[in-house]
């Protein structure tokens, strides 16, 4: 029979007991990245229902269950269209977040930052006191809200040799289309400048002090919105980055250094995420080679700026590799009610 034949074939075979068995590298953890998602019934672009946001949320749940080791969600902001939340009692927390994303996906911290829309009705735009900010929450165990201990912040994950750095860069990117929507345009302008300068100083500080070999950096804006990434030969439009309206001497060196430092080869891995444009891709962003840059603004909250709607997954491997890839929903399904 077959067994006897196999036994005969194995007679006289030499097996190298010292042969190296190659195993796949172990995954230390994972994360999901979402942006531009809090759909509103009264104010929206070409998405007329919550369908697209919900499809993305459902796909996040499925991916969360598949991975089984998601450590956190990165939220690159514009979380509540059109004007953000006004307090921690604002019903939008329930309607646009808790009722849309599964308890499992909300069962890990949502690492967050402010986007331009988030500032409009938030007290945060009109006071230097970040404890008055409706989205700021420094208690990482309080999963009823996002984790955002300050306007910009960092958090070390030594178990993955990883540092997460979150930056509020609204002033240099979108201030001229943000502060006019607040109740305190002039104050807002001053406060957002302070916060952006603080963000850039924090980034420079982490360059000097961080010992993590892997960085995960995010703000609301994609890499092409910064000096060195934006095509300065194109005419200025209302949606052009705010720093283009500043004289050269008004552009801080920390801003000019931002993209070059994201390309710094001294880290084994830097992954940068932004949103603001409503798509998920690497095609439209500025390169930070040898590192990785993503646009992850396809959360289904306002409109679609392309057919790639969904989120990004990051997997952190024991051998130092950080894998990133998109999970997209069907575009026709996403826009079928629109």
Buried (B, 14 or more C-beta within 10 A) or exposed (E): EEEEEEEEEEEEEEEEEEEEEEEEEEBBBBBBBBBBBBBBEEEBBEBEBBBBBBBBBBBBBEBBEEBEEBBBBBBBBBBBBBBBBBBBEBEBBEBBBEEBBBEEBBEBBBBBBBBBBBBBBBBBBBBEEBEEBBBBBEEEEEBEBBBBBBBBBBBBBEEBBBBBBBBBBBBBBBBBBBBEBBEBBEBBBEBBBEBBBBBBEBBBEBBEEBEBBBBBBBBBBBBBBBBBBBEEEEEEEEEBBBBBEEEEEEBBEBBBBBBEBBBBEEBBBBBBBBBBBBBBBBEBBBBBEEBBBBBBBBBBBBBBBBBBBBBBBBBBBEEEEBEBEBBBBEBEEBBEEB
